[in-house]
């Protein structure tokens, strides 16, 4: 199974990129082997969706200081180097990804993060959505 997990807080516009991508994709016909999940602020509760998956694409707003308004694709280990070490918005997804090898049984799925950096707008929401589907469906895991 392939999962697209959109995370963020839909009630705070600066953190609503994931939920807005979810809303956009919910209106589209996705391939039958892709499950779309509104991860909201679920945090570690999302582990249950990751553990048995073949491939997982997380969609979230990323606070990356050197990136302007754009969609970025990161591997899990690259996310750690991009994020700050303080406990803030950027600590949720990295913490979840750090816990996966500790708590998941068996092989971990392929995981990528599709992040929206900078100011969120409809063009970036749609771009992130299409990239997430393409990565989930085709498995084109890009070496960055």
C-alpha positions as CSV (number, residue, x, y, z in Angstrom):
1,X,0.0,0.0,0.0
2,X,1.1,3.5,-0.8
3,X,0.2,6.4,1.5
4,X,0.1,10.1,1.1
5,X,-0.1,11.6,4.5
6,X,-0.9,15.3,4.7
7,X,0.0,16.9,8.0
8,X,-0.5,20.3,9.6
9,X,-3.0,22.5,11.3
10,X,-5.9,23.6,9.1
11,X,-6.9,26.3,11.6
12,X,-3.5,28.1,11.4
13,X,-2.9,29.3,7.9
14,X,0.9,29.3,8.2
15,X,0.7,25.5,9.0
16,X,-2.2,24.5,6.7
17,X,-0.3,23.5,3.6
18,X,-0.7,19.7,4.3
19,X,-4.5,19.9,5.0
20,X,-5.0,22.1,1.9
21,X,-3.1,19.6,-0.2
22,X,-5.4,16.9,1.3
23,X,-8.5,18.9,0.4
24,X,-7.2,19.4,-3.2
25,X,-6.4,15.7,-3.7
26,X,-9.7,14.6,-2.1
27,X,-11.4,16.0,-5.1
28,X,-9.3,14.1,-7.5
29,X,-9.4,10.4,-8.7
30,X,-6.2,8.8,-7.2
31,X,-4.8,5.5,-8.3
32,X,-6.5,2.7,-6.4
33,X,-3.4,1.6,-4.5
34,X,-2.8,5.1,-3.0
35,X,-4.5,6.0,0.3
36,X,-4.9,9.7,1.1
37,X,-4.7,10.4,4.8
38,X,-5.5,13.7,6.6
39,X,-2.8,13.4,9.3
40,X,-3.6,16.7,10.9
41,X,-1.7,17.0,14.1
42,X,-1.7,13.3,14.9
43,X,2.1,13.1,15.5
44,X,3.1,9.6,16.6
45,X,-0.3,8.3,16.0
46,X,0.7,8.3,12.3
47,X,3.0,5.4,12.9
48,X,0.2,3.0,12.3
49,X,-0.1,4.2,8.7
50,X,3.6,3.9,8.1
51,X,4.4,0.6,9.5
52,X,2.9,-1.7,6.9
53,X,3.1,0.6,3.9
54,X,5.2,0.1,0.8
55,X,5.8,3.8,0.3
56,X,4.9,6.9,2.3
57,X,4.9,10.5,1.1
58,X,4.4,13.1,3.8
59,X,3.2,16.5,2.7
60,X,3.8,19.4,5.1
61,X,4.9,23.0,5.3
62,X,8.6,23.2,6.0
63,X,10.4,26.0,7.7
64,X,13.6,26.1,5.7
65,X,15.2,29.5,6.0
66,X,17.2,29.4,2.7
67,X,14.3,28.3,0.5
68,X,11.9,30.8,-1.1
69,X,8.3,30.0,-2.2
70,X,8.6,26.5,-3.7
71,X,8.0,22.8,-3.3
72,X,10.9,20.8,-2.1
73,X,11.4,17.0,-1.9
74,X,13.5,15.6,0.9
75,X,14.5,12.2,2.1
76,X,14.0,11.6,5.9
77,X,17.7,12.0,6.7
78,X,17.8,15.3,4.8
79,X,14.9,16.6,6.8
80,X,16.9,16.3,10.0
81,X,19.7,18.5,8.6
82,X,17.3,21.1,7.3
83,X,15.3,21.6,10.5
84,X,16.1,23.6,13.6
85,X,17.0,21.9,16.8
86,X,14.5,23.9,18.9
87,X,11.1,22.5,19.8
88,X,8.8,24.2,17.3
89,X,6.7,23.3,14.3
90,X,9.7,21.6,12.7
91,X,10.2,19.2,15.5
92,X,7.0,17.1,14.8
93,X,7.8,15.3,11.6
94,X,11.5,14.8,12.3
95,X,10.6,13.3,15.7
96,X,8.1,10.9,14.0
97,X,10.7,9.9,11.4
98,X,13.4,9.4,14.1
99,X,11.0,7.0,16.0
100,X,10.2,4.8,13.0
101,X,13.3,2.6,13.2
102,X,12.8,2.1,16.9
103,X,9.1,1.2,17.0
104,X,8.3,-0.3,13.6
105,X,8.7,-4.0,13.1
106,X,10.3,-5.2,9.9
107,X,11.5,-3.2,7.0
108,X,10.6,0.5,6.8
109,X,8.8,1.8,3.7
110,X,10.3,4.2,1.2
111,X,9.7,7.6,2.7
112,X,9.8,11.1,1.1
113,X,8.7,14.5,2.3
114,X,7.0,16.9,-0.1
115,X,7.3,20.2,1.6
116,X,6.1,23.7,0.8
117,X,8.6,26.3,1.8
118,X,8.0,30.0,2.0
119,X,4.5,31.5,1.5
120,X,1.7,29.1,0.9
121,X,-0.4,29.8,-2.2
122,X,-2.7,27.8,-4.5
123,X,-0.1,27.2,-7.1
124,X,2.2,25.6,-4.6
125,X,-0.6,23.6,-3.1
126,X,-1.4,22.1,-6.5
127,X,2.2,21.6,-7.4
128,X,2.9,19.8,-4.1
129,X,-0.2,17.6,-4.6
130,X,0.8,16.5,-8.1
131,X,4.4,15.8,-7.0
132,X,3.1,13.7,-4.1
133,X,0.9,11.6,-6.3
134,X,3.6,11.1,-8.9
135,X,6.1,10.0,-6.2
136,X,3.6,7.7,-4.5
137,X,2.4,6.2,-7.8
138,X,5.6,5.8,-9.8
139,X,8.1,5.5,-7.0
140,X,10.4,7.9,-8.7
141,X,12.6,8.5,-5.6
142,X,14.9,11.3,-6.7
143,X,18.4,11.5,-5.4
144,X,18.9,15.0,-4.2
